[in-house]
Structure formats: C-alpha cells, structure tokens
Amino acid sequence: MSQDSLDNLNKRLKQFAQTRDWEQFHSPKNLTMALIAECAELVEHFQWLTEEQSMNLPDEKHQQVAMEMADILIYLVRCAERLDIDLVEAAERKIAINEARYPADKVRGDARRADEYD
C-alpha cells in the first residue's frame, strides 16, 4: 500500500468517525481492544483448517476473510492516526531491523526466533 493510499484511507476513516461524533470513543486503548477482537475473528476462519485448505479458501470464505482483514486495517489505521504514527515509515524501520536480525544467508528456510540462532 502506498503512502498516498494509506493517507487517503486515514482521511476517509477520520471523516467517517468525526461525522458520527465517534472520535470520543476512538482512544488508543479502545481501538487496540477492537483490533485484537477483529484479529481473533480472523483466526476463527482458519481454525482447524489444514495448511492446504488455508491457502485455497472457497469464494465465500475468502470474502469473509477479506472483510475481517479490512476491519483489522481500519482499526490499525485509526489507532496510528490517534497516536500520530506513520505506519509506512514504522513498517520500513521494522523491516530494516528484521533484515539485520535475520540475515538471509543465515536463516534461509529456518523459522526459528532471532534469539535461537547461533
């Protein structure tokens, strides 16, 4: 997602909340609580599926998963806006950290945590 797309989404979500006088409810605490609830709803769609089934969702299930992911993105973008966090910049920083923690030549094909490598 480009910064412009994220900015436009952020503006639309902020306007949506302001028009309904919901900003008063959109504290970082409330938004993160809503975010984790939506993450749990996403997980429910994959619970008990095999790896193969999770990669090949039926169309209806695929659309339901897309809507759960949209809810997650919405709450994440709102929370970042309330905390004045640039998500794209933060993600770029985090990727750079992960590149240093997990050098490709050392971790290729191995999914252990960073502190588990020699």
C-alpha positions as CSV (number, residue, x, y, z in Angstrom):
1,M,0.0,0.0,0.0
2,S,1.5,3.4,-1.0
3,Q,1.7,6.3,1.5
4,D,-0.9,8.1,-0.6
5,S,-3.3,5.3,-0.4
6,L,-2.8,5.0,3.3
7,D,-3.2,8.8,3.8
8,N,-6.4,8.7,1.8
9,L,-7.8,5.8,3.8
10,N,-6.8,7.6,7.0
11,K,-8.6,10.8,5.9
12,R,-11.7,8.8,5.0
13,L,-11.8,6.9,8.3
14,K,-11.2,10.1,10.3
15,Q,-14.1,11.8,8.4
16,F,-16.3,8.8,9.0
17,A,-15.6,8.9,12.7
18,Q,-16.0,12.7,13.0
19,T,-19.3,12.8,11.1
20,R,-20.7,10.4,13.6
21,D,-19.1,12.0,16.7
22,W,-17.2,8.8,17.4
23,E,-13.7,10.2,17.9
24,Q,-14.6,10.4,21.6
25,F,-14.6,6.6,21.6
26,H,-11.5,6.1,19.4
27,S,-8.9,6.2,22.1
28,P,-5.8,4.1,21.5
29,K,-7.0,1.7,24.3
30,N,-10.4,1.2,22.7
31,L,-9.0,0.9,19.2
32,T,-6.4,-1.7,20.2
33,M,-9.1,-3.7,22.1
34,A,-11.3,-3.6,18.9
35,L,-8.2,-4.6,16.8
36,I,-7.4,-7.7,18.9
37,A,-11.1,-8.7,18.8
38,E,-11.1,-8.5,15.0
39,C,-7.8,-10.5,14.8
40,A,-9.5,-13.2,16.8
41,E,-12.4,-13.2,14.3
42,L,-9.9,-13.6,11.5
43,V,-8.2,-16.5,13.3
44,E,-11.6,-18.3,13.6
45,H,-11.8,-18.6,9.8
46,F,-8.6,-20.6,9.8
47,Q,-9.0,-22.7,12.9
48,W,-8.9,-26.4,12.2
49,L,-8.0,-25.9,8.5
50,T,-5.0,-27.7,7.1
51,E,-2.2,-25.7,5.5
52,E,-3.6,-26.6,2.1
53,Q,-7.2,-25.6,3.0
54,S,-5.9,-22.3,4.4
55,M,-4.3,-21.5,1.1
56,N,-7.4,-22.4,-1.0
57,L,-10.4,-20.8,0.6
58,P,-13.8,-21.1,-1.0
59,D,-15.0,-17.8,-2.5
60,E,-17.5,-17.1,0.3
61,K,-14.9,-17.8,3.0
62,H,-12.3,-15.7,1.1
63,Q,-14.7,-12.7,1.1
64,Q,-15.4,-13.2,4.8
65,V,-11.6,-13.2,5.5
66,A,-11.2,-10.1,3.4
67,M,-13.8,-8.3,5.5
68,E,-12.1,-9.3,8.7
69,M,-8.8,-8.1,7.3
70,A,-10.4,-4.8,6.4
71,D,-11.7,-4.4,10.0
72,I,-8.2,-5.0,11.3
73,L,-6.7,-2.5,8.9
74,I,-9.3,0.1,9.8
75,Y,-8.7,-0.2,13.5
76,L,-4.9,-0.2,13.0
77,V,-5.0,2.9,10.8
78,R,-7.3,4.7,13.2
79,C,-5.0,3.9,16.2
80,A,-2.0,5.1,14.3
81,E,-3.7,8.3,13.5
82,R,-4.7,8.9,17.1
83,L,-1.1,8.2,18.2
84,D,0.5,10.2,15.3
85,I,2.4,7.2,14.0
86,D,3.3,7.0,10.3
87,L,2.6,3.3,9.6
88,V,4.6,3.1,6.4
89,E,7.6,4.7,8.0
90,A,7.3,2.4,11.0
91,A,7.0,-0.6,8.8
92,E,10.1,0.4,6.8
93,R,12.0,0.8,10.1
94,K,10.8,-2.6,11.3
95,I,11.8,-4.3,8.0
96,A,15.3,-2.9,8.3
97,I,15.5,-4.2,11.9
98,N,14.3,-7.6,10.8
99,E,16.8,-7.7,7.9
100,A,19.6,-7.2,10.4
101,R,18.2,-9.7,12.9
102,Y,17.5,-12.4,10.2
103,P,20.3,-12.3,7.6
104,A,19.1,-14.3,4.6
105,D,22.3,-16.3,4.3
106,K,22.0,-17.4,8.0
107,V,18.2,-18.1,8.3
108,R,17.1,-19.2,4.8
109,G,14.4,-21.9,5.2
110,D,14.6,-21.8,9.0
111,A,11.7,-20.2,11.0
112,R,13.2,-20.0,14.5
113,R,13.1,-16.8,16.6
114,A,16.1,-14.5,16.3
115,D,17.5,-15.4,19.7
116,E,17.5,-19.1,18.7
117,Y,20.2,-18.7,16.1
118,D,23.9,-19.2,16.9
